[in-house]
Amino acid sequence: LEQVGMFSHAHEVQMTRRYRKDHDLMGYEADDLLSIFDSLTEDDIWQYRYPDDHDLNSVGVKGIYLGNYVRWDPKAQHELMIRDYAYQTAPFARTFDTYDFVDCFNYMNLHDQLKLYKHGFSKVTDHACREIRHGRLTRDQGLALVLQHEQQPAEATSLFCDWLGVEPRGLQFLMDNFRNPAFWHETAPRQWDFAGPTVNGTLGFSGVVTSNAPDCSFDKNSVLDTRETARYVTIGKGYP
């Protein structure tokens, strides 16, 4: 809700079949599952079908999100938790936001790298757009931050490789298979050119970033500590 609206970020989101399909189910409906290997039947999926529009309209049901009526500013809310409850934060290589998903070493790393491979933009763009909308960054400052963080390598991949039992080159081979050809072009084996919004330091849309990446005043009061996670992986217990 902090990044999208029904038709633009200025529109309040309604809970509809379209919203559920586009955002929650990534473009799928329950009936789409019936065609996969014939392993599911009507009895398996009927309860997951969204109600018919005619039925909803006839009784006047409209889905709303309470988040449309409560101001949500993740930076302000996180800093309240830092002040009142000693919430811990940590810097990430791939974004300037030190608050979001600080409990997971994968989300802002491998997960975020896959997002860039598949969609041509990553979490730092989401964070920059949010800060621009809250009036804390200018557009040029946001673009400078994207340029600074977008192509940074993911951290802590060795832990994930150990857990999967694969070599780093094997993991990279699998991830390369998900690169979207609309944004990535393989110029040589394992050599990729990125044709997303930024190319060679200039923007694929209007203008060139001239300002240096700003200090966004996100508190960094700790580090992402993977030692305990590494201990669980090493002794074969999986994640705590």
C-alpha positions in Angstrom: 0.0 0.0 0.0 3.0 2.3 0.5 4.0 2.0 -3.2 0.9 1.3 -5.3 -2.7 2.5 -5.8 -5.6 1.3 -7.9 -4.5 3.1 -11.0 -1.6 5.3 -9.7 0.0 5.7 -6.3 -2.4 8.6 -5.5 -5.5 6.3 -5.7 -6.7 4.4 -2.7 -6.5 0.6 -3.2 -9.7 -1.5 -3.1 -9.7 -5.2 -2.4 -11.0 -6.6 -5.8 -10.5 -9.6 -7.9 -8.1 -7.6 -10.2 -6.0 -6.4 -7.2 -5.8 -9.9 -5.8 -4.8 -11.4 -9.1 -2.3 -8.7 -10.2 -0.6 -8.1 -6.8 -1.3 -11.0 -4.4 -1.3 -13.9 -6.8 1.2 -12.5 -9.4 -1.2 -12.8 -12.3 -2.7 -16.2 -11.5 -6.3 -17.3 -10.7 -7.2 -20.5 -8.9 -8.6 -22.0 -12.1 -5.1 -21.7 -13.7 -3.9 -24.4 -11.4 -6.2 -27.0 -13.0 -4.1 -27.2 -16.1 -0.8 -28.1 -14.3 -0.2 -31.8 -14.8 -3.9 -32.7 -14.1 -2.9 -33.2 -10.5 -5.6 -30.9 -9.0 -9.4 -31.2 -9.4 -12.3 -28.9 -9.1 -12.7 -30.0 -5.5 -9.2 -28.7 -4.7 -9.6 -25.2 -5.9 -13.3 -24.1 -5.8 -12.9 -22.5 -2.3 -10.1 -20.2 -3.6 -12.2 -18.7 -6.4 -13.0 -15.0 -6.0 -16.7 -14.2 -5.7 -18.5 -13.3 -8.9 -18.7 -9.5 -9.6 -22.4 -9.7 -10.1 -22.9 -11.4 -6.7 -20.7 -8.8 -5.0 -22.5 -5.8 -6.7 -25.9 -7.2 -5.9 -25.3 -7.1 -2.2 -23.1 -4.0 -2.2 -19.9 -5.6 -0.9 -16.7 -3.5 -1.3 -13.3 -4.5 0.0 -11.3 -1.8 1.7 -7.9 -1.6 3.4 -7.6 0.2 6.8 -4.1 1.3 5.6 -5.8 3.8 3.3 -7.0 5.7 6.4 -3.8 5.4 8.5 -0.7 7.4 7.5 2.0 4.9 6.9 5.6 6.3 6.8 8.0 3.3 7.3 10.9 5.6 8.1 9.0 7.4 10.9 7.4 4.3 12.2 10.8 2.4 12.4 12.5 5.3 14.1 9.7 5.3 16.7 10.5 1.7 17.4 14.2 2.5 17.6 13.6 5.2 20.1 11.0 3.3 22.3 12.1 -0.3 21.9 15.7 -0.4 20.8 14.9 -1.7 17.4 18.1 -2.8 15.6 19.1 -1.7 12.2 21.9 -2.6 9.8 23.3 -1.2 6.5 22.8 -3.1 3.2 24.9 -2.8 0.1 21.9 -2.8 -2.3 19.8 -0.1 -0.7 20.1 3.0 1.5 17.2 1.9 3.7 18.6 0.3 6.9 15.2 -0.6 8.4 13.2 -2.8 6.1 13.6 -6.6 6.4 16.7 -6.2 8.6 15.8 -9.6 10.1 16.6 -11.5 6.9 20.0 -11.6 5.1 18.4 -12.9 1.9 15.6 -10.4 1.2 17.8 -7.3 0.5 20.4 -9.5 -1.1 19.7 -12.6 -3.3 15.9 -11.9 -3.4 16.6 -8.3 -4.4 19.1 -9.3 -7.1 16.6 -11.7 -8.6 14.1 -8.8 -8.7 16.5 -6.8 -10.7 17.1 -9.7 -13.1 13.4 -10.3 -13.6 11.9 -6.8 -13.6 14.8 -4.4 -14.4 14.5 -2.5 -11.1 15.2 -3.4 -7.4 14.2 -2.4 -3.9 16.4 0.7 -3.9 14.1 2.2 -6.6 11.1 1.4 -4.4 12.7 3.1 -1.4 13.8 6.1 -3.5 10.2 6.6 -4.8 8.8 6.3 -1.3 11.2 9.0 0.0 10.5 11.3 -2.9 6.8 11.0 -2.2 7.4 11.9 1.4 9.4 14.9 0.4 12.7 13.8 1.9 14.5 13.3 -1.4 14.5 15.1 -4.7 14.2 13.1 -8.0 17.9 13.7 -8.8 18.9 12.5 -5.3 16.7 9.4 -5.7 18.2 8.6 -9.0 21.7 9.0 -7.6 21.0 6.6 -4.9 19.6 4.0 -7.4 22.9 4.4 -9.4 24.9 3.9 -6.3 23.2 0.8 -5.0 21.4 -1.0 -7.9 24.4 -3.0 -9.2 26.0 -3.8 -5.9 26.7 -7.6 -5.4 24.5 -9.5 -3.1 26.0 -10.3 0.3 26.0 -13.5 2.4 25.4 -15.7 -0.7 27.8 -18.3 0.7 25.4 -19.1 3.5 22.6 -19.7 1.1 24.9 -21.8 -1.1 25.9 -23.9 1.9 22.3 -24.4 2.8 21.3 -25.5 -0.7 24.5 -27.6 -1.2 25.5 -25.8 -4.4 28.6 -23.9 -5.5 28.3 -20.1 -6.0 28.8 -20.6 -9.8 26.0 -23.1 -9.9 23.7 -20.6 -8.0 24.6 -17.8 -10.4 23.9 -20.1 -13.4 20.4 -20.8 -12.1 19.8 -17.1 -11.4 21.0 -16.1 -14.9 18.2 -18.2 -16.3 15.8 -15.7 -14.9 17.3 -12.6 -16.4 14.6 -10.8 -18.4 15.8 -10.3 -22.0 14.0 -6.9 -22.0 16.7 -5.7 -19.6 19.7 -8.0 -20.0 21.8 -8.9 -23.0 24.6 -11.6 -22.8 27.5 -10.1 -24.7 29.8 -13.1 -23.9 29.5 -16.2 -21.7 28.5 -15.0 -18.2 29.0 -11.4 -19.3 25.8 -9.3 -19.2 24.9 -5.8 -20.2 22.1 -4.1 -18.3 19.6 -2.1 -20.4 17.3 -1.0 -17.6 16.5 2.5 -16.5 20.3 3.3 -16.0 23.0 2.5 -18.6 26.6 3.5 -18.1 25.8 6.1 -15.5 23.1 7.9 -17.6 19.4 7.5 -17.4 17.4 5.6 -19.9 14.7 8.3 -19.5 15.2 12.1 -19.4 18.2 13.7 -17.9 21.5 12.8 -16.3 22.2 12.5 -12.6 24.5 15.3 -11.6 24.2 15.3 -7.8 26.1 12.9 -5.5 24.1 10.3 -3.6 22.8 12.0 -0.4 23.0 10.9 3.2 19.4 9.9 3.9 19.7 9.9 7.7 18.7 6.3 8.2 20.1 5.1 11.5 22.7 2.3 11.4 23.0 1.0 15.0 24.0 -2.5 14.3 25.3 -4.9 11.6 23.6 -7.9 9.9 25.1 -10.7 11.9 25.0 -14.0 10.1 27.2 -15.9 12.6 24.3 -17.6 14.4 22.7 -18.5 11.0 26.0 -19.9 9.8 26.1 -22.1 12.9 22.7 -23.6 12.2 23.6 -24.2 8.6 26.8 -25.9 9.5 25.3 -28.4 11.9 22.5 -29.2 9.5 19.6 -27.8 11.5 18.4 -25.4 8.9 17.4 -21.9 9.9 16.4 -21.0 13.4 
